[in-house]
Amino acid sequence: YTESNFDSTAVSWAGARGLMQLMPRTAQAMGVPKGKEFYVEESIKAATKYIKTIQKSFSKIEKSEQTKFILASYNAGLGHILDARALANKYGHDQDIWDNNVEKYILLKSNREYFTDPVCKHGYFRGVETYNFVRDITARYKFYQEKIKD
């Protein structure tokens, strides 16, 4: 829902396409045949494969935190999240905790002082969308948990 509002024909301002809003190169890398970016089944299969790929980068992080890093990477791209982790570590914050730690640095990656820092390998990034994306999805998840308590 957060990615496309369940619209399989959606195209984002950045060029992400389909139900799962994959960038064309990512979709292709995950096996989506050219021209099938808007096919629901292809989009879901590719997104699932992409999430599994991302998850490997965060396998040593505690599960509840890992989910936030996977969500952020899905939205921003892994490189920008790795940069934000490196910045958090450099400035004395926990690079394995998203809330009030790495999320601060994803926001700061739009400031020259931070995106030009030698620990950043992926340059400028406007992180407010990713910051909000992680917060929105985790809040929605908590809301649903409350609704289906045993």
Sequence and secondary structure as in RCSB ss.txt:
>XXXX:A:sequence
YTESNFDSTAVSWAGARGLMQLMPRTAQAMGVPKGKEFYVEESIKAATKYIKTIQKSFSKIEKSEQTKFILASYN
AGLGHILDARALANKYGHDQDIWDNNVEKYILLKSNREYFTDPVCKHGYFRGVETYNFVRDITARYKFYQEKIKD
>XXXX:A:secstr
 TTTTT TT B TT  BTTTTB HHHHHHTT  TT TT HHHHHHHHHHHHHHHHHHTTTS HHHHHHHHHHHHH
H HHHHHHHHHHHHHTTS TT IIIIIHHHHHHTTSHHHHTSTT SS    THHHHHHHHHHHHHHHHHHHHT  
